[in-house]
Amino acid sequence: MNDRLNLHINMLESVKSRLENAGKQAEELVSEEILHQLGQVIDQLREHSDSAYDSGQDWLAALFTHHPQLAPAVNRDLLWFFGGECLHFLTDAEIDQFQQLDELEALANAQGEPFDRALTLQTLKTGDQQPS
């Protein structure tokens, strides 16, 4: 598995953990079905299933549409990662940041340099200079 995919799987696992904890606090907030569907998305990504990205888009779109109170549990990078309908939930500024991030990552990869996606995104968000 490549580093970028691993990063996003880890983000999804973190979302799942936050949702499970929220469900323990208020069961009516997070249904078992939401958690089950998220688990399926994670499994599909690990297995490199062709349907993983469609499932991820569907899950995120349903979550943001039908359970907006849970949206803060989701890392915004996941919306960009899955793309498609998920992009509607990002602001124009966020889309610009993620486009810049992808360009910087492609440049680093082309030059054979290591790339820390999380650190670079944080740098872009704060408006600082690109880390060396």
ROVODO-565351 format. One line per 2 residues: number of its first residue (from 0); their letters; for each residue x negated, y, z of N, C-alpha, C. Coordinates in pm, whole numbers. Layout:
ROVODO-565351
NUM) a) X,Y,Z,X,Y,Z,X,Y,Z | ...
END
This chain:
ROVODO-565351
0) mn) -84,-117,0,0,0,0,-89,124,0 | -48,224,-75,-131,345,-76,-104,430,47
2) dr) -197,524,71,-188,607,191,-60,689,197 | -19,742,81,101,827,79,225,745,115
4) ln) 236,626,60,350,540,92,348,503,240 | 230,469,292,219,436,435,261,553,522
6) lh) 220,673,484,257,792,560,409,806,567 | 475,786,454,621,803,451,694,689,520
8) in) 640,570,514,699,459,590,687,489,739 | 571,541,781,554,578,922,652,688,962
10) ml) 675,784,873,774,889,901,912,829,919 | 948,735,832,1080,670,843,1092,592,973
12) es) 985,524,1012,988,450,1138,1004,545,1256 | 942,662,1247,956,763,1351,1100,815,1357
14) vk) 1160,837,1240,1301,879,1235,1388,772,1299 | 1361,647,1266,1440,537,1321,1430,535,1473
16) sr) 1310,554,1523,1290,556,1668,1366,672,1733 | 1360,791,1671,1433,906,1726,1584,881,1724
18) le) 1633,821,1616,1776,794,1607,1818,687,1707 | 1734,586,1727,1765,483,1827,1773,545,1966
20) na) 1680,634,1996,1682,702,2127,1805,790,2141 | 1842,859,2034,1963,941,2038,2086,854,2057
22) gk) 2086,737,1995,2197,644,2009,2213,593,2150 | 2102,581,2221,2108,538,2361,2171,646,2448
24) qa) 2151,772,2408,2206,884,2483,2356,901,2455 | 2393,883,2328,2532,901,2287,2561,805,2172
26) ee) 2618,691,2204,2639,587,2104,2724,633,1987 | 2817,724,2011,2903,768,1902,2825,855,1802
28) lv) 2707,902,1840,2627,989,1754,2557,909,1644 | 2502,793,1678,2424,714,1583,2480,573,1578
30) se) 2538,538,1465,2598,406,1452,2491,301,1419 | 2524,178,1448,2436,67,1413,2418,59,1261
32) ei) 2521,98,1187,2513,94,1040,2407,190,988 | 2399,309,1045,2297,407,1005,2158,349,1028
34) lh) 2137,290,1144,2008,231,1176,1977,110,1087 | 2078,30,1060,2060,-87,974,2019,-44,832
36) ql) 2088,55,779,2056,103,645,1914,160,639 | 1875,233,742,1739,287,746,1638,173,752
38) gq) 1665,72,830,1578,-45,836,1563,-112,700 | 1671,-117,625,1666,-175,491,1578,-91,397
40) vi) 1589,40,407,1506,128,324,1358,104,356 | 1325,97,483,1186,73,524,1138,-60,469
42) dq) 1219,-164,485,1181,-298,435,1162,-296,283 | 1251,-230,212,1240,-224,66,1113,-152,23
44) lr) 1076,-46,93,951,25,60,830,-64,85 | 832,-136,196,721,-227,227,706,-337,121
46) eh) 820,-380,68,821,-487,-32,804,-434,-174 | 791,-303,-188,778,-239,-320,897,-270,-410
48) sd) 1015,-276,-350,1137,-304,-424,1170,-187,-516 | 1217,-220,-636,1256,-117,-732,1371,-30,-679
50) sa) 1452,-85,-592,1569,-12,-542,1538,73,-418 | 1415,70,-370,1382,139,-245,1408,289,-253
52) yd) 1370,351,-363,1385,497,-373,1532,536,-387 | 1608,458,-462,1752,485,-472,1819,466,-337
54) sg) 1781,361,-266,1839,337,-133,1803,449,-37 | 1679,495,-44,1636,605,42,1711,733,12
56) qd) 1728,763,-116,1805,881,-156,1948,871,-105 | 2009,756,-126,2148,736,-83,2161,752,68
58) wl) 2067,691,143,2073,697,288,2059,840,337 | 1958,911,285,1936,1049,329,2053,1141,290
60) aa) 2102,1127,168,2214,1211,124,2336,1187,212 | 2364,1062,243,2479,1031,330,2457,1086,470
62) lf) 2336,1073,521,2306,1123,655,2325,1275,661 | 2267,1347,564,2276,1493,565,2419,1542,538
64) th) 2496,1465,461,2632,1505,427,2731,1471,538 | 2723,1349,590,2824,1301,685,2782,1312,832
66) hp) 2651,1329,856,2601,1340,993,2498,1451,1003 | 2536,1574,967,2438,1683,966,2373,1708,1103
68) ql) 2439,1666,1209,2382,1683,1342,2257,1597,1360 | 2238,1497,1275,2120,1411,1283,2006,1459,1194
70) ap) 2032,1556,1109,1932,1605,1014,1802,1650,1080 | 1805,1713,1198,1678,1754,1260,1584,1638,1293
72) av) 1636,1517,1299,1552,1400,1327,1469,1358,1206 | 1500,1414,1089,1436,1373,964,1327,1472,924
74) nr) 1208,1419,901,1097,1500,851,1132,1548,711 | 1116,1677,685,1154,1736,557,1075,1674,441
76) dl) 955,1628,468,872,1565,365,943,1442,306 | 1027,1377,384,1100,1260,333,1200,1299,224
78) lw) 1258,1416,236,1350,1463,131,1274,1480,-1 | 1155,1535,7,1072,1554,-112,1027,1417,-167
80) ff) 986,1330,-78,937,1198,-116,1043,1120,-195 | 1167,1122,-148,1272,1048,-217,1328,1124,-337
82) gg) 1321,1256,-333,1362,1337,-448,1509,1323,-482 | 1540,1340,-611,1678,1329,-658,1773,1420,-583
84) ec) 1883,1364,-538,1986,1439,-467,1933,1498,-336 | 1829,1438,-280,1773,1487,-153,1715,1627,-166
86) lh) 1674,1663,-287,1616,1796,-308,1716,1907,-281 | 1844,1878,-289,1947,1978,-262,1946,2025,-116
88) fl) 1885,1946,-29,1881,1979,113,1755,2057,152 | 1667,2083,54,1546,2162,77,1568,2305,30
90) td) 1502,2397,96,1507,2536,51,1410,2554,-66 | 1425,2664,-138,1332,2693,-248,1189,2705,-197
92) ae) 1172,2766,-80,1038,2781,-22,977,2645,10 | 1059,2553,62,1008,2418,92,969,2346,-36
94) id) 1050,2359,-138,1018,2295,-267,886,2349,-320 | 865,2480,-312,738,2539,-354,621,2483,-275
96) qf) 638,2468,-144,532,2413,-60,499,2270,-100 | 602,2190,-122,577,2050,-158,515,2039,-297
98) qq) 551,2127,-388,488,2127,-520,339,2161,-506 | 309,2262,-426,170,2298,-401,95,2181,-338
100) ld) 157,2118,-242,97,2006,-173,63,1894,-270 | 156,1861,-359,131,1755,-458,18,1793,-552
102) el) 12,1921,-591,-95,1967,-679,-231,1957,-610 | -237,1997,-483,-361,1988,-407,-403,1842,-388
104) ea) -306,1755,-366,-336,1613,-349,-389,1554,-479 | -327,1590,-591,-373,1539,-721,-515,1589,-750
106) la) -543,1714,-717,-676,1770,-738,-780,1696,-653 | -749,1675,-527,-841,1602,-438,-864,1461,-489
108) na) -757,1393,-532,-771,1256,-584,-856,1254,-710 | -836,1352,-798,-914,1359,-923,-1062,1382,-895
110) qg) -1091,1453,-787,-1229,1481,-750,-1286,1375,-656 | -1205,1274,-625,-1250,1166,-538,-1271,1209,-394
112) ep) -1201,1316,-354,-1214,1367,-218,-1100,1315,-131 | -1127,1300,-2,-1019,1259,89,-915,1370,99
114) fd) -793,1331,130,-684,1429,140,-598,1396,260 | -580,1493,346,-494,1478,463,-364,1552,435
116) ra) -263,1478,393,-136,1538,353,-70,1615,467 | -67,1556,585,-1,1620,699,-71,1750,737
118) lt) -202,1748,743,-278,1869,779,-261,1977,673 | -268,1937,547,-255,2035,439,-115,2096,438
120) lq) -13,2015,461,124,2068,467,137,2167,581 | 82,2133,696,88,2224,810,18,2356,777
122) tl) -94,2347,707,-168,2466,667,-85,2551,571 | -18,2487,477,67,2561,383,183,2628,456
124) kt) 239,2560,554,353,2615,629,313,2738,709 | 192,2737,763,148,2849,845,89,2961,760
126) gd) 68,2934,631,17,3037,542,-133,3055,550 | -202,2963,618,-347,2971,628,-412,2929,497
128) qq) -539,2944,491,-616,2900,375,-617,2748,371 | -636,2693,251,-645,2548,233,-766,2497,309
130) ps) -750,2389,391,-865,2334,463,-966,2276,367 | -1092,2282,405,-1200,2229,319,-1211,2080,337
END
